[in-house]
Amino acid sequence: MRSIEKPTRVLHVIDSLSYESGGPLRSVVDLSAAGMRFGLQSEILGTKPVYIPDNPLGMEHIHSVASFSVGGYRYMRGLKD
């Protein structure tokens, strides 16, 4: 019996989902689109409205939680390996 490999899934979390904010989003979108050729399944999550006019990845992979407020993060000792 042949084993079926699950694709590697990647979640990118970035503040702005607008190209007007500069290069980080452009890099994430382009790298995610390129990774699809190697079997990576990328999703991008942002905390602001989406404005990506020339999106090579497809809108089904980009998610906005614009009403979400990002608060503080805390270190949890139990999550460390």
C-alpha positions in Angstrom: 0.0 0.0 0.0 1.3 3.4 -1.0 1.3 6.2 1.6 -0.2 9.5 0.5 1.8 12.5 1.8 -0.2 15.5 3.1 0.8 18.8 1.6 2.6 21.2 3.8 0.4 24.0 4.9 1.8 27.4 5.8 0.0 30.3 7.5 1.4 33.8 7.1 0.2 36.4 9.5 0.8 40.0 8.5 -0.7 43.2 9.7 -1.5 45.0 6.4 -3.1 43.3 3.4 -2.6 46.4 1.1 0.2 46.8 -1.4 0.1 50.5 -0.4 1.8 49.5 2.8 5.0 48.4 1.1 7.1 45.4 0.4 6.4 42.8 3.2 2.9 41.8 1.7 4.3 41.7 -1.8 7.0 39.3 -0.6 4.6 37.1 1.2 2.2 36.9 -1.7 4.9 36.2 -4.3 6.7 33.6 -2.1 3.3 31.9 -1.4 2.4 31.7 -5.1 5.9 30.3 -5.9 5.6 27.8 -3.1 2.5 26.3 -4.7 4.7 24.8 -7.4 6.5 22.8 -4.7 3.3 21.6 -3.0 3.0 24.2 -0.3 -0.5 25.4 0.6 -0.2 28.9 1.9 -2.9 31.1 3.5 -2.3 34.7 4.4 -4.1 36.3 7.4 -4.1 40.0 8.0 -5.8 42.5 10.3 -6.6 45.1 7.8 -8.8 45.3 4.6 -7.5 43.6 1.5 -6.2 45.6 -1.4 -4.1 43.4 -3.7 -4.9 44.3 -7.4 -2.5 41.9 -9.0 -2.7 38.9 -6.7 -1.0 35.8 -8.2 -2.1 33.7 -5.3 -5.9 33.9 -5.5 -8.3 35.6 -3.1 -9.4 32.2 -1.7 -5.9 32.1 0.1 -6.1 35.6 1.6 -8.2 36.3 4.7 -8.9 39.5 6.6 -10.0 39.8 10.1 -10.2 43.6 9.9 -12.4 43.9 13.0 -9.9 41.8 15.0 -7.9 43.7 17.6 -4.4 42.3 18.2 -3.5 42.5 21.8 -0.5 41.5 23.7 1.2 38.1 23.4 2.5 36.1 26.3 5.2 33.4 26.5 3.9 30.0 27.6 6.6 27.8 29.1 4.5 24.6 28.2 4.8 25.4 24.4 8.6 25.2 24.4 10.1 21.9 23.2 
